[in-house]
């Protein structure tokens, strides 16, 4: 495995995540090549990469490391497509938001190649190269899931690259990752989508709710503006864990509704107090890190 | 009714809303007096008012306008307590977050006094005088609900005061207000509380979710840190409208869950696309205002 500074990187997908990564790795690697089938994306992303091209095969032939920065099912298709053409010793990484299916696909890559699955815990509701941000990865937790194609050297390279963009590598199994993100990322997205739908229904005959909506609605509904292709891939490849998280949420809502229906102030305050303290403790733990 | 610049104001409740209002009205009214039963609050708020006192009756005797900036059920108790002691022509305003019960109580005030119910659509998850903010009211919609004690002069005074703090007065009936805020404010709070509870349950045996929680969780759970006394009052005085909003939300979640359970990508994308477009349109309409 080459050192980070000697490695020629190809980043497949020049959206928010790929372009931000290229921007942040500039000068810390030998070269960056951006690959995207979308000419508009390629043009917008050109300034962040040493080179851009729509031709995957050509870029891959000249690269030591391939980073797949695309929606999950596009990553799965790319792994199929790359499998026969990867040079011996090439390292494949990815930035997909669910890890089980991707790790399974990486496990099946030819034994001549290396692969580590990854998920940086950062993002924005805006997408595309126009949203690229040099600080996007700074300070975030970057999950790494080992595969049957992960050697110690491959993991070391991935960790070094993560540290080079200011993020914190955290190694874990794919199933554990997927269950955790179902609760802290995919569930909030679904609540956000459901909230927007409920307000839309409330405002069907009287637009007043849209006029009164302020900071609370803004923050709670922010995720509903996320890219739909990305989110549909996430939900459909993490179905069981997301349904589990929804069940836990339902139990919370049932308890809240019962306390409210019976005007049981003590029960209501108990739930509200518990959530408040938990949220405050979490925020405090983040500040202390 | 005196002009704003000639009016002696008493603000009952020196928390976030009352202290921010005093701070913003300074120099635009004759005087501001802060009343609070909590000595710690009074001390922290002293810098924002011309005078502070724990004695409600004494402050009220010297004031032209009384502004009730307390949790809803405290406002209802204050209206009972003020009813026999208000001087003829005194104007009572309030900043309570639900309006039906408060308007009903104001309707019963003696005919010698004036009263207009109000709700500024602003706030923070932090509370107390320490969180006071001169810009809190700037640009926000400030709902006014007329009562049987509202004269044109009383409404005009309230509108003038609202404009003086940079907010936009919007007149409407209490029921219409309460239904709208159930959807855009009380529902997001309950979702936020339920989300925190669901993540807590997920993290019972493995703390990983708390470690991975990032921007999406942060924003969607922010409201769960709100003051519990304030929120319990809001929920219990707006029970029916909140339960209606929860029913509309449930219908959204059922549709999402069905699409997910059956891996019906088309149905799933339909819901996600609709919410995304609605959220983007709302954000755009805010920018254009």
HADDOCK unambig.tbl for C-alpha pairs under 7 A between the chains (distance, minus, plus):
assign (segid A and resid 121 and name CA) (segid B and resid 212 and name CA) 6.72 0.50 0.50
assign (segid A and resid 121 and name CA) (segid B and resid 214 and name CA) 6.49 0.50 0.50
assign (segid A and resid 122 and name CA) (segid B and resid 214 and name CA) 6.87 0.50 0.50
assign (segid A and resid 141 and name CA) (segid B and resid 212 and name CA) 6.69 0.50 0.50
assign (segid A and resid 180 and name CA) (segid B and resid 208 and name CA) 6.54 0.50 0.50
assign (segid A and resid 180 and name CA) (segid B and resid 209 and name CA) 4.74 0.50 0.50
assign (segid A and resid 181 and name CA) (segid B and resid 209 and name CA) 6.82 0.50 0.50
assign (segid A and resid 183 and name CA) (segid B and resid 199 and name CA) 5.63 0.50 0.50
assign (segid A and resid 183 and name CA) (segid B and resid 202 and name CA) 6.91 0.50 0.50
assign (segid A and resid 184 and name CA) (segid B and resid 199 and name CA) 6.48 0.50 0.50
assign (segid A and resid 184 and name CA) (segid B and resid 209 and name CA) 6.29 0.50 0.50
assign (segid A and resid 184 and name CA) (segid B and resid 213 and name CA) 5.43 0.50 0.50
assign (segid A and resid 184 and name CA) (segid B and resid 217 and name CA) 5.63 0.50 0.50
assign (segid A and resid 185 and name CA) (segid B and resid 216 and name CA) 6.13 0.50 0.50
assign (segid A and resid 185 and name CA) (segid B and resid 217 and name CA) 6.21 0.50 0.50
assign (segid A and resid 188 and name CA) (segid B and resid 195 and name CA) 6.99 0.50 0.50
assign (segid A and resid 188 and name CA) (segid B and resid 216 and name CA) 6.83 0.50 0.50
assign (segid A and resid 188 and name CA) (segid B and resid 217 and name CA) 6.27 0.50 0.50
assign (segid A and resid 188 and name CA) (segid B and resid 220 and name CA) 6.15 0.50 0.50
assign (segid A and resid 191 and name CA) (segid B and resid 191 and name CA) 6.91 0.50 0.50
assign (segid A and resid 193 and name CA) (segid B and resid 272 and name CA) 6.63 0.50 0.50
assign (segid A and resid 193 and name CA) (segid B and resid 275 and name CA) 5.52 0.50 0.50
assign (segid A and resid 194 and name CA) (segid B and resid 249 and name CA) 5.81 0.50 0.50
assign (segid A and resid 194 and name CA) (segid B and resid 252 and name CA) 5.13 0.50 0.50
assign (segid A and resid 194 and name CA) (segid B and resid 253 and name CA) 5.93 0.50 0.50
assign (segid A and resid 195 and name CA) (segid B and resid 249 and name CA) 6.21 0.50 0.50
assign (segid A and resid 196 and name CA) (segid B and resid 275 and name CA) 5.78 0.50 0.50
assign (segid A and resid 196 and name CA) (segid B and resid 279 and name CA) 6.68 0.50 0.50
assign (segid A and resid 197 and name CA) (segid B and resid 252 and name CA) 6.40 0.50 0.50
assign (segid A and resid 197 and name CA) (segid B and resid 275 and name CA) 6.06 0.50 0.50
assign (segid A and resid 198 and name CA) (segid B and resid 245 and name CA) 6.93 0.50 0.50
assign (segid A and resid 198 and name CA) (segid B and resid 248 and name CA) 5.13 0.50 0.50
assign (segid A and resid 198 and name CA) (segid B and resid 249 and name CA) 4.92 0.50 0.50
assign (segid A and resid 198 and name CA) (segid B and resid 252 and name CA) 6.75 0.50 0.50
assign (segid A and resid 199 and name CA) (segid B and resid 183 and name CA) 5.62 0.50 0.50
assign (segid A and resid 199 and name CA) (segid B and resid 184 and name CA) 6.49 0.50 0.50
assign (segid A and resid 202 and name CA) (segid B and resid 183 and name CA) 6.90 0.50 0.50
assign (segid A and resid 208 and name CA) (segid B and resid 180 and name CA) 6.52 0.50 0.50
assign (segid A and resid 209 and name CA) (segid B and resid 180 and name CA) 4.74 0.50 0.50
assign (segid A and resid 209 and name CA) (segid B and resid 181 and name CA) 6.81 0.50 0.50
assign (segid A and resid 209 and name CA) (segid B and resid 184 and name CA) 6.29 0.50 0.50
assign (segid A and resid 212 and name CA) (segid B and resid 121 and name CA) 6.72 0.50 0.50
assign (segid A and resid 212 and name CA) (segid B and resid 141 and name CA) 6.68 0.50 0.50
assign (segid A and resid 213 and name CA) (segid B and resid 184 and name CA) 5.43 0.50 0.50
assign (segid A and resid 214 and name CA) (segid B and resid 121 and name CA) 6.48 0.50 0.50
assign (segid A and resid 214 and name CA) (segid B and resid 122 and name CA) 6.88 0.50 0.50
assign (segid A and resid 216 and name CA) (segid B and resid 185 and name CA) 6.12 0.50 0.50
assign (segid A and resid 216 and name CA) (segid B and resid 188 and name CA) 6.82 0.50 0.50
assign (segid A and resid 216 and name CA) (segid B and resid 223 and name CA) 6.68 0.50 0.50
assign (segid A and resid 217 and name CA) (segid B and resid 184 and name CA) 5.62 0.50 0.50
assign (segid A and resid 217 and name CA) (segid B and resid 185 and name CA) 6.21 0.50 0.50
assign (segid A and resid 217 and name CA) (segid B and resid 188 and name CA) 6.27 0.50 0.50
assign (segid A and resid 219 and name CA) (segid B and resid 219 and name CA) 5.20 0.50 0.50
assign (segid A and resid 219 and name CA) (segid B and resid 220 and name CA) 6.07 0.50 0.50
assign (segid A and resid 220 and name CA) (segid B and resid 188 and name CA) 6.15 0.50 0.50
assign (segid A and resid 220 and name CA) (segid B and resid 219 and name CA) 6.06 0.50 0.50
assign (segid A and resid 220 and name CA) (segid B and resid 220 and name CA) 4.32 0.50 0.50
assign (segid A and resid 223 and name CA) (segid B and resid 216 and name CA) 6.69 0.50 0.50
assign (segid A and resid 224 and name CA) (segid B and resid 275 and name CA) 6.07 0.50 0.50
assign (segid A and resid 224 and name CA) (segid B and resid 276 and name CA) 5.22 0.50 0.50
assign (segid A and resid 224 and name CA) (segid B and resid 279 and name CA) 6.58 0.50 0.50
assign (segid A and resid 225 and name CA) (segid B and resid 276 and name CA) 4.39 0.50 0.50
assign (segid A and resid 225 and name CA) (segid B and resid 279 and name CA) 6.00 0.50 0.50
assign (segid A and resid 225 and name CA) (segid B and resid 280 and name CA) 6.25 0.50 0.50
assign (segid A and resid 226 and name CA) (segid B and resid 276 and name CA) 6.84 0.50 0.50
assign (segid A and resid 228 and name CA) (segid B and resid 269 and name CA) 6.81 0.50 0.50
assign (segid A and resid 228 and name CA) (segid B and resid 272 and name CA) 6.20 0.50 0.50
assign (segid A and resid 228 and name CA) (segid B and resid 273 and name CA) 6.31 0.50 0.50
assign (segid A and resid 232 and name CA) (segid B and resid 269 and name CA) 6.59 0.50 0.50
assign (segid A and resid 236 and name CA) (segid B and resid 260 and name CA) 6.83 0.50 0.50
assign (segid A and resid 236 and name CA) (segid B and resid 263 and name CA) 6.53 0.50 0.50
assign (segid A and resid 239 and name CA) (segid B and resid 260 and name CA) 6.59 0.50 0.50
assign (segid A and resid 245 and name CA) (segid B and resid 198 and name CA) 6.93 0.50 0.50
assign (segid A and resid 248 and name CA) (segid B and resid 198 and name CA) 5.13 0.50 0.50
assign (segid A and resid 249 and name CA) (segid B and resid 194 and name CA) 5.83 0.50 0.50
assign (segid A and resid 249 and name CA) (segid B and resid 195 and name CA) 6.22 0.50 0.50
assign (segid A and resid 249 and name CA) (segid B and resid 198 and name CA) 4.92 0.50 0.50
assign (segid A and resid 252 and name CA) (segid B and resid 194 and name CA) 5.13 0.50 0.50
assign (segid A and resid 252 and name CA) (segid B and resid 197 and name CA) 6.39 0.50 0.50
assign (segid A and resid 252 and name CA) (segid B and resid 198 and name CA) 6.74 0.50 0.50
assign (segid A and resid 253 and name CA) (segid B and resid 194 and name CA) 5.93 0.50 0.50
assign (segid A and resid 260 and name CA) (segid B and resid 236 and name CA) 6.85 0.50 0.50
assign (segid A and resid 260 and name CA) (segid B and resid 239 and name CA) 6.58 0.50 0.50
assign (segid A and resid 263 and name CA) (segid B and resid 236 and name CA) 6.54 0.50 0.50
assign (segid A and resid 269 and name CA) (segid B and resid 228 and name CA) 6.81 0.50 0.50
assign (segid A and resid 269 and name CA) (segid B and resid 232 and name CA) 6.57 0.50 0.50
assign (segid A and resid 272 and name CA) (segid B and resid 193 and name CA) 6.62 0.50 0.50
assign (segid A and resid 272 and name CA) (segid B and resid 228 and name CA) 6.22 0.50 0.50
assign (segid A and resid 273 and name CA) (segid B and resid 228 and name CA) 6.31 0.50 0.50
assign (segid A and resid 275 and name CA) (segid B and resid 193 and name CA) 5.53 0.50 0.50
assign (segid A and resid 275 and name CA) (segid B and resid 196 and name CA) 5.79 0.50 0.50
assign (segid A and resid 275 and name CA) (segid B and resid 197 and name CA) 6.07 0.50 0.50
assign (segid A and resid 275 and name CA) (segid B and resid 224 and name CA) 6.07 0.50 0.50
assign (segid A and resid 276 and name CA) (segid B and resid 224 and name CA) 5.21 0.50 0.50
assign (segid A and resid 276 and name CA) (segid B and resid 225 and name CA) 4.39 0.50 0.50
assign (segid A and resid 276 and name CA) (segid B and resid 226 and name CA) 6.84 0.50 0.50
assign (segid A and resid 279 and name CA) (segid B and resid 196 and name CA) 6.68 0.50 0.50
assign (segid A and resid 279 and name CA) (segid B and resid 224 and name CA) 6.58 0.50 0.50
assign (segid A and resid 279 and name CA) (segid B and resid 225 and name CA) 6.01 0.50 0.50
assign (segid A and resid 280 and name CA) (segid B and resid 225 and name CA) 6.26 0.50 0.50
